[in-house]
Amino acid sequence: MRQLAQDEGLQGDMSLATLVQRYDVSSLVALIGAHDQARAALSSFTFDDNISSENRNTLIARHWIALSRGISTSILSATEKQSLQTVYGRAIHHTILNDPNANASATVGGSTLNVNFSVLFPQGNEEISQTLIHEMMHCAGFTHPVRRRPPPGRNCSAPDPNLFDCPNDNGQYYGTVPLRAEFCIAGDQSDEISVREARFVLIERKAGAESCAIDDEGVATIRTTE
């Protein structure tokens, strides 16, 4: 329970109380069980020697959160959750990505996850877990089209999924598995409306600053700028 609280980013004497307040009973029980499964699932992961032990430990912790929330959410279907569990049981190798405008990349159906530590890690734990679960879903074989930006004079305050893509529109981009998986991290796990709304605001804000594109070789890269 204390380890779960720490992995959720909660510290100090009130961490357990905050954890209990953040989730209802059924969600908390599911999360604890999923968290234990997640800890066991990561045993096959490998890391480049030039990834520091501190960064390696952060990756493992944020993978725990990504998998535990992913398999305990209602956002993904049972089949999608099983795909997530299966890919987390594979030998996924982690390398360093040096693209200055990218958070991370992975090949669709592949077994390597490339992380730009200098770009991704300063964005915080929530963003790290969102990025990891997104790229792990690509490793599991899921894809998505290129995100369509709003045309001049339009924005996501008035979404139109027939013309452009906005968070939570369930359209051709944000309705795909890798994008819906991100909401397992930043979406409606919490019963606290203010926390949930704050997380959706974060999703909306980051939507204007990044998108994921898959190239002709099947490499999916989350870029922080176009």
N, C-alpha and C positions, 0 to 999 in steps of 0.2 A: 504494500500500500504506500509506504514512504517512497519507494523507488518510482512508483507510478506518479506520485505527486511531483517528484523531482523532474521526471521526464516530461510532465505537463508544464514545466517551467515555474513550479510553485516552490518557494523556499521559506524557511523559518518555521516557528512554532505553530503558525496558523495554516500551514500548507494543507494538512489533512482536512481541516474544517472547510477550507476554501474548495477543496476537491469535492467534498460531499455537497456543498452548496451549488457547485457548478453543474452537477448532473443529478437527475432523478435516480431513484433506487435501481430501477431496471436497467437504465443506461450505464450506471456505475458498475453494476454486477457484470454486465456484458463487457464493459471496457476492461475490467480487471482480468476477466478470463481471456479476452483477446490479447491483452498486454502480455500475459504469461505465454501464450502461443507465439507471439511475436518475438519474444526473447529467445525462444528455442529455434525459431525459423531462420535466424540470421547466422547460424553457425557455419554456413557454407560460403559466406561472403569473404572476398579477398581484397587487398588494397595494395597499390603501388608502394614500394619502399620509401619513395620520396614524399608520401603523405604523412604529416606529423602525427604523433600519437594523440595529441589534443584534437586535431581535426578528425581523426579516425573515430575517436570516442564520441564526438559530436554527431558524426554521420550515423553511427550505430544508434545513438539515443533518438535521433530524429526519425530514423527508419522504424524504430519501435513504435513511435507515435503514429507514423503514417500507416503501418500495417494494423496496429491495434484499433485505431479509429476506423480504418477502411473496412475491416471485417465485422465491425459492430455497428455499422451505420445502416440507415434505411435508404440512403441515397443510391447505393449500388444494388443490383439484383443479386440473387443467390449465385448465379453462374458467374457474374463479374467478381464477386467476393472470392469464389473458388479459384478463379484465374489469378487474383491477387495473391492468395495464399500459395498457389503453386509456384508463381514466379519468385516469391520470397524464399522458397525452399531450394531454388537453384543457386549454382555457384556464380554469383554476380561479382565481376571484378570492377574495382573503382580506380579511376585514373584522374590526373589533373588536366583540366581544360584551360587553355590560355587565351581563348577568344575574349577580347576585352568587352564585348557587348553581349555576352551570353552567360546565363546562369549555369546551365548544364546541357548535356546532350546524351542520347542513347539511340542505338539502331533498333528499328522496329523488329521484334522477335529476337533481338540479340541478347548478349550476356555481359555487356560492358556499360558502365555508367560513368560518364566523364563530368567532373564537377569543377567549376571555376570558384575556388574558395575565396579569392579576393573580391569577387563580385557578389556571390550569393550569400556568404556568411554574414557580412555586415547588415544584410536586410532582416535578420532576426530568425528565431526558431520557427515561427509559423511559416514563413516563406521557404525555409529550408525543407520542412516536411511537405509542403505543397509541391515544391519542385521535385522532390524525391518520389512521391507517389505518382505524379504525372509521368515522369520518365520510366518508372517501374511498370506502369501500365503500357508504355510503348514496348518495353522488353517483353511484356506478356502478349504482344502482337496487336494491340489496339492502335488505331490511327485516327486522324481527323483531317479535314480540309484546312486550307489556309484561312486565317481569320479575315473577314471582310470588315474594313474600317468604315465608320459612319461617313456618308458623303458630306460635302460642305453644307453647313447650316443645320446639320442633324447631329444628335448625340444620344447617349444611352439613358438620358432622362426621359426620353420618349422612344423606347426600342421598337424596332420593326424587323423581326427575324427573317422576313422575306427579302430585305434589302441589305442589312448589315448585322453584325454579331455583337451581342452585349451579354455580360455575365447574368446567369440565371434565366436566360430567355428560352432554354431548352431547344435551341435552334441547331443548325447544322454543324456549328463549331462547339459552342458551350454545352450542347446536349450530348456530346460524345463522351466515352468512358474516361479518357485521361483528364478532361476538363471537369466532369462531374466528380471525379475522384478528389480533385482539389477541394471541393466543398465538404468532403469528409473531415478536412482539417479546419477550414475556416467557416463552415456553415452552421447547421442547426443542431450540433451536439449539445449545446448549452440551453438550459431552460431560462436563463436570464436574458430577457429581451434586449437590454442595453448591450450586453456582451455580444449577443448574436448580431444585432444591428451594426455594432462597431466592426465586427469581422466582415460583414457584407460590404460595408463602406470601404474597408481595406481591399477587398476583391475588386470593387468598382474602380478604385484609384489605381491599382496595379494593372488593371486591364488596359488603361490608357498608356502604360509605359512598357508593356511587354506582350509578346505573343509567341506561339510555337509554330514552326514550319518544318515540314518533312521534305528533304531534298530527294533527288533522283536515285540516290543510293540507299534511301530508307533511313537516313540519320535525322532524328527529330531533335531540334535545338530550340530551347527557350531563350529568346533574345530579349534584352532589356531595352533596346532601341531598334527602330526599323533601319 
